[in-house]
């Protein structure tokens, strides 16, 4: 009897072990992607991208919103090798060197040659997924004759009110700082001083600045050349326009990367290939309101065809940004007497 009892217990343990092992083998793998609030917003590309990728990967794609691009960098720096993330998505060219310096980023396997970027990109650790150009947006019913160059902006009457974002807390604000630096170099400080009387507010983020503009607290707001497309597509409204600057416009490239300690490296690389595919890229124009790095065969939406196209794309080398950003922000603050 004792023997039979022991045999039965042993059989049960073996059976339970087999069931547990089978469950582990069939458990759905989870791919964790750290990204920005804007990407996973209800109207952003995240929700649609999650559905499309899960249809092909037999996995659970989980986006973890960590705030903005700067917050994403801080999160990775804090977590280090223990980060549960497989992929980061949402930093831009102004932060890639700092992110690379964490030592946490692996090379991806996507062929960069197939990307349609208006500038050269050969960093195999960061995969571009969209790009855009900074610009000032105005309401052509309220401001029928906006400045058409940086020089005209600097020389405009101080009654003109603009809203920009803080370069310490906003990638848009940092992009504007780099735009000015690319144009004026050592004379940037003087440019900030001339611009200061026209700056109605320096906001923490893009959303606050754009809200102030829409509520008519300012004549122009720092945003993107593609921002008018949002109003045209979602509101059937064409009064909001970007003013073209003859000197050129600052350019932003947003990127994704795989972490070296990714729990699901195969899935991570599969997702990177997905980012560089038409199903993902087709989401970018009318959900992230930027240009895709792979233009769809049928072309961009009609609303994109009449947007301001910069005569020149202005960028600063990422290493130069990392080496000088703190000094340039001090220069910005001093020029604005902040």
C-alpha positions as CSV (number, residue, x, y, z in Angstrom):
1,X,0.0,0.0,0.0
2,X,2.8,2.4,0.9
3,X,4.5,1.4,-2.3
4,X,1.4,2.2,-4.3
5,X,1.0,5.5,-2.6
6,X,4.6,6.5,-3.3
7,X,4.2,5.4,-6.9
8,X,1.0,7.4,-7.3
9,X,2.7,10.5,-5.8
10,X,5.7,10.1,-8.1
11,X,3.4,9.7,-11.1
12,X,1.6,12.9,-10.2
13,X,4.8,14.8,-9.7
14,X,6.1,13.6,-13.1
15,X,2.8,14.6,-14.7
16,X,2.8,18.0,-13.2
17,X,6.4,18.5,-14.3
18,X,5.5,17.6,-17.8
19,X,2.5,20.0,-17.9
20,X,4.7,22.8,-16.5
21,X,7.4,22.2,-19.1
22,X,4.8,22.1,-21.9
23,X,3.2,25.3,-20.7
24,X,6.6,27.0,-20.6
25,X,7.3,25.8,-24.2
26,X,3.9,27.1,-25.4
27,X,3.9,30.4,-23.4
28,X,3.6,33.4,-25.7
29,X,6.9,35.3,-25.9
30,X,6.7,39.0,-24.9
31,X,8.6,41.7,-26.8
32,X,9.0,44.8,-24.7
33,X,9.4,48.2,-26.5
34,X,10.2,51.4,-24.5
35,X,8.7,54.3,-26.4
36,X,7.3,57.8,-26.0
37,X,3.8,58.9,-24.9
38,X,3.1,60.3,-28.4
39,X,3.9,57.0,-30.1
40,X,1.4,55.0,-28.0
41,X,-1.3,57.6,-27.8
42,X,-4.7,56.5,-29.1
43,X,-4.2,58.5,-32.3
44,X,-0.5,57.6,-32.6
45,X,1.0,54.7,-34.7
46,X,1.6,52.4,-31.7
47,X,-1.9,50.8,-31.4
48,X,-2.0,50.0,-35.1
49,X,1.6,48.8,-35.2
50,X,0.9,46.5,-32.3
51,X,-2.0,44.8,-34.1
52,X,-0.1,44.5,-37.4
53,X,3.1,43.0,-35.8
54,X,1.2,40.5,-33.6
55,X,-0.5,39.1,-36.6
56,X,2.9,37.9,-37.9
57,X,5.0,37.3,-34.8
58,X,3.0,34.9,-32.6
59,X,4.1,37.1,-29.7
60,X,2.8,39.7,-27.3
61,X,4.1,43.1,-28.3
62,X,4.1,45.4,-25.3
63,X,4.8,49.1,-25.6
64,X,5.9,50.8,-22.4
65,X,5.4,54.5,-22.5
66,X,8.2,56.3,-20.6
67,X,7.4,60.0,-21.4
68,X,9.4,61.8,-24.0
69,X,12.7,61.0,-25.7
70,X,14.8,62.6,-22.9
71,X,12.9,60.5,-20.4
72,X,13.6,57.4,-22.4
73,X,17.3,58.1,-22.3
74,X,17.2,58.7,-18.6
75,X,15.2,55.5,-18.0
76,X,17.8,53.4,-19.8
77,X,20.7,55.1,-18.1
78,X,19.0,54.3,-14.7
79,X,18.2,50.7,-15.4
80,X,21.4,49.8,-17.2
81,X,22.0,46.1,-18.0
82,X,18.9,45.2,-15.9
83,X,16.4,46.9,-18.2
84,X,13.5,44.7,-19.2
85,X,13.3,46.4,-22.6
86,X,14.2,44.6,-25.8
87,X,13.9,47.7,-28.0
88,X,13.8,51.5,-27.6
89,X,11.9,53.6,-30.1
90,X,11.5,57.3,-30.1
91,X,14.8,59.1,-29.5
92,X,16.2,61.3,-32.3
93,X,19.5,62.3,-33.9
94,X,20.2,64.7,-31.1
95,X,20.4,61.9,-28.5
96,X,21.9,59.0,-30.3
97,X,25.5,59.6,-29.1
98,X,24.3,59.8,-25.5
99,X,22.3,56.6,-25.9
100,X,25.2,54.8,-27.6
101,X,27.5,55.8,-24.8
102,X,25.4,53.8,-22.3
103,X,26.9,50.7,-23.9
104,X,23.5,49.1,-24.0
105,X,22.8,49.2,-27.7
106,X,23.4,46.3,-30.2
107,X,23.7,46.5,-33.9
108,X,20.6,45.7,-35.9
109,X,20.3,43.7,-39.1
110,X,18.3,46.0,-41.3
111,X,19.8,47.1,-44.6
112,X,20.0,50.9,-44.4
113,X,20.5,51.2,-48.2
114,X,16.8,50.8,-48.8
115,X,15.8,53.8,-46.7
116,X,14.8,57.0,-48.4
117,X,16.4,59.7,-46.2
118,X,17.3,63.1,-47.6
119,X,20.6,62.8,-45.8
120,X,23.3,60.1,-45.2
121,X,22.8,57.7,-42.3
122,X,25.3,54.9,-41.7
123,X,24.9,54.2,-37.9
124,X,24.1,50.5,-37.8
125,X,23.0,50.7,-34.1
126,X,20.1,53.1,-34.7
127,X,17.4,52.5,-37.3
128,X,15.6,55.6,-38.7
129,X,11.8,55.2,-38.9
130,X,10.7,58.7,-39.8
131,X,12.0,62.3,-40.3
132,X,10.7,65.8,-40.4
133,X,11.7,69.5,-40.5
134,X,11.2,72.1,-37.9
135,X,9.2,75.1,-38.9
136,X,7.0,77.9,-37.5
137,X,3.3,77.4,-37.9
138,X,0.9,80.4,-38.3
139,X,-2.7,81.0,-39.0
140,X,-3.0,82.7,-42.4
141,X,-6.2,84.5,-41.4
142,X,-4.5,86.2,-38.4
143,X,-1.0,86.5,-39.7
144,X,-1.2,86.9,-43.5
145,X,2.4,88.0,-44.0
146,X,4.7,85.9,-41.7
147,X,8.5,86.0,-41.8
148,X,9.9,84.0,-44.8
149,X,13.4,83.7,-43.4
150,X,15.3,83.7,-40.1
151,X,16.6,87.2,-40.9
152,X,13.0,88.4,-41.3
153,X,12.1,86.8,-38.1
154,X,14.9,88.4,-36.2
155,X,14.2,91.8,-37.7
156,X,10.4,91.6,-37.3
157,X,8.6,94.0,-35.0
158,X,8.6,92.9,-31.4
159,X,4.8,92.8,-31.4
160,X,5.1,89.5,-33.2
161,X,4.7,86.8,-30.6
162,X,6.1,83.3,-30.9
163,X,6.1,80.2,-28.7
164,X,9.0,77.8,-28.6
165,X,10.0,74.8,-26.4
166,X,12.7,74.4,-23.8
167,X,15.7,72.6,-25.3
168,X,16.4,71.0,-21.9
169,X,13.0,69.2,-21.8
170,X,11.8,69.0,-25.4
171,X,13.3,67.5,-28.5
172,X,11.5,70.1,-30.5
173,X,13.1,72.8,-28.4
174,X,16.5,71.2,-28.8
175,X,15.9,70.9,-32.5
176,X,15.3,74.6,-32.7
177,X,18.4,75.4,-30.8
178,X,20.4,73.2,-33.2
179,X,18.7,74.8,-36.2
180,X,19.8,78.2,-35.0
181,X,23.3,77.0,-34.2
182,X,23.7,75.4,-37.6
183,X,22.7,78.7,-39.2
184,X,24.6,81.2,-37.1
185,X,27.4,79.3,-35.4
186,X,29.4,81.6,-33.2
187,X,26.9,84.4,-33.7
188,X,24.0,82.3,-32.3
189,X,24.1,84.2,-29.0
190,X,23.4,87.5,-30.7
191,X,20.6,85.8,-32.6
192,X,19.0,84.7,-29.4
193,X,19.2,88.2,-28.0
194,X,17.4,89.6,-31.0
195,X,14.8,86.9,-30.9
196,X,14.1,87.2,-27.2
197,X,11.6,90.1,-27.3
198,X,9.4,88.2,-29.7
199,X,9.3,85.0,-27.5
200,X,6.0,85.0,-25.7
201,X,6.7,81.8,-23.9
202,X,9.2,78.9,-23.6
203,X,7.2,75.8,-22.7
204,X,8.2,72.5,-21.3
205,X,6.9,70.5,-24.2
206,X,5.4,70.7,-27.7
207,X,1.8,70.1,-26.6
208,X,1.7,73.1,-24.3
209,X,3.2,75.4,-26.9
210,X,0.8,74.2,-29.6
211,X,-2.2,74.6,-27.3
212,X,-1.1,78.2,-26.6
213,X,-0.9,78.9,-30.3
214,X,-4.3,77.4,-31.1
215,X,-5.8,79.5,-28.2
216,X,-4.4,82.6,-29.9
217,X,-1.9,83.5,-27.3
218,X,0.8,83.7,-29.9
219,X,1.1,84.4,-33.6
220,X,3.4,81.5,-34.4
221,X,4.6,78.3,-32.8
222,X,7.6,76.1,-33.3
223,X,6.5,72.8,-34.7
224,X,7.0,70.9,-38.0
225,X,6.4,71.5,-41.7
226,X,4.1,68.5,-41.6
227,X,1.8,70.0,-38.8
228,X,-0.6,71.6,-41.4
229,X,-1.3,68.1,-42.8
230,X,-2.8,67.1,-39.4
231,X,-5.3,70.0,-39.6
232,X,-6.1,69.3,-43.2
233,X,-6.7,65.5,-42.7
234,X,-8.4,65.5,-39.3
235,X,-10.2,68.9,-39.4
236,X,-10.5,69.7,-43.1
237,X,-8.8,73.0,-42.1
238,X,-6.2,74.7,-44.3
239,X,-5.6,78.0,-42.5
240,X,-2.7,76.6,-40.5
241,X,0.5,76.8,-42.6
242,X,4.3,76.5,-42.1
243,X,6.3,79.5,-43.2
244,X,9.3,78.5,-45.4
245,X,12.6,79.9,-44.4
246,X,15.0,80.6,-47.3
247,X,18.1,79.6,-45.3
248,X,16.7,76.1,-44.8
249,X,15.1,74.2,-42.0
250,X,16.4,72.1,-39.1
251,X,15.9,68.3,-39.6
252,X,15.0,65.7,-37.1
253,X,15.4,61.9,-37.6
254,X,13.6,59.5,-35.1
255,X,15.2,56.1,-34.5
256,X,14.8,52.7,-32.9
257,X,17.4,50.4,-31.5
258,X,17.8,46.9,-30.0
259,X,19.3,46.4,-26.6
260,X,22.3,44.1,-26.1
261,X,20.6,42.3,-23.2
262,X,17.3,41.9,-25.0
263,X,15.3,38.9,-23.6
264,X,13.9,38.2,-27.1
265,X,16.7,39.1,-29.6
266,X,15.2,37.2,-32.5
267,X,11.8,38.9,-32.0
268,X,13.6,42.2,-31.6
269,X,15.3,41.9,-34.9
270,X,12.0,40.8,-36.5
271,X,10.4,43.9,-35.2
272,X,13.2,46.1,-36.5
273,X,12.6,44.5,-40.0
274,X,8.9,45.3,-39.5
275,X,9.8,49.0,-38.8
276,X,11.5,49.2,-42.1
277,X,8.6,47.6,-44.0
278,X,5.6,49.2,-45.8
279,X,2.9,48.1,-43.3
280,X,4.7,50.1,-40.5
281,X,5.9,53.0,-42.7
282,X,2.4,53.5,-44.1
283,X,1.2,54.4,-40.5
284,X,3.7,57.3,-40.2
285,X,2.3,60.1,-42.3
286,X,-1.2,60.3,-40.8
287,X,-0.6,59.1,-37.2
288,X,2.9,60.3,-36.4
289,X,2.6,63.3,-38.8
290,X,6.2,62.9,-40.1
291,X,7.7,61.6,-43.3
292,X,8.3,57.8,-43.6
293,X,11.7,56.5,-44.5
294,X,10.1,54.3,-47.1
295,X,7.7,56.1,-49.3
296,X,4.6,54.0,-50.2
297,X,4.2,52.9,-53.8
298,X,1.0,54.9,-54.1
299,X,2.8,58.0,-52.8
300,X,2.2,60.2,-49.8
301,X,-1.3,61.4,-48.9
302,X,-2.5,64.3,-51.0
303,X,-2.2,66.7,-48.1
304,X,1.5,66.1,-47.9
305,X,2.1,67.1,-51.5
306,X,1.6,70.8,-50.9
307,X,3.6,71.2,-47.7
308,X,6.6,73.4,-47.4
309,X,9.7,71.5,-48.8
310,X,12.9,73.0,-47.3
311,X,15.4,74.3,-49.8
312,X,18.1,72.9,-47.4
313,X,18.2,70.4,-44.6
314,X,20.2,71.7,-41.7
315,X,21.8,69.2,-39.2
316,X,24.7,69.1,-36.8
317,X,26.8,66.0,-36.4
318,X,25.5,63.9,-33.4
319,X,28.9,63.8,-31.8
320,X,29.1,67.6,-32.0
321,X,25.7,67.8,-30.3
322,X,26.8,65.5,-27.5
323,X,30.1,67.5,-27.0
324,X,28.6,70.9,-27.0
325,X,24.9,70.7,-26.0
326,X,25.3,71.9,-22.4
327,X,27.3,75.0,-23.5
328,X,24.8,75.8,-26.3
329,X,21.9,75.6,-23.8
330,X,23.7,78.0,-21.5
331,X,24.1,80.3,-24.5
332,X,20.4,80.0,-25.3
333,X,19.5,80.9,-21.7
334,X,21.9,83.8,-21.5
335,X,20.6,85.2,-24.8
336,X,17.0,85.0,-23.5
337,X,18.0,86.3,-20.1
338,X,16.6,83.2,-18.4
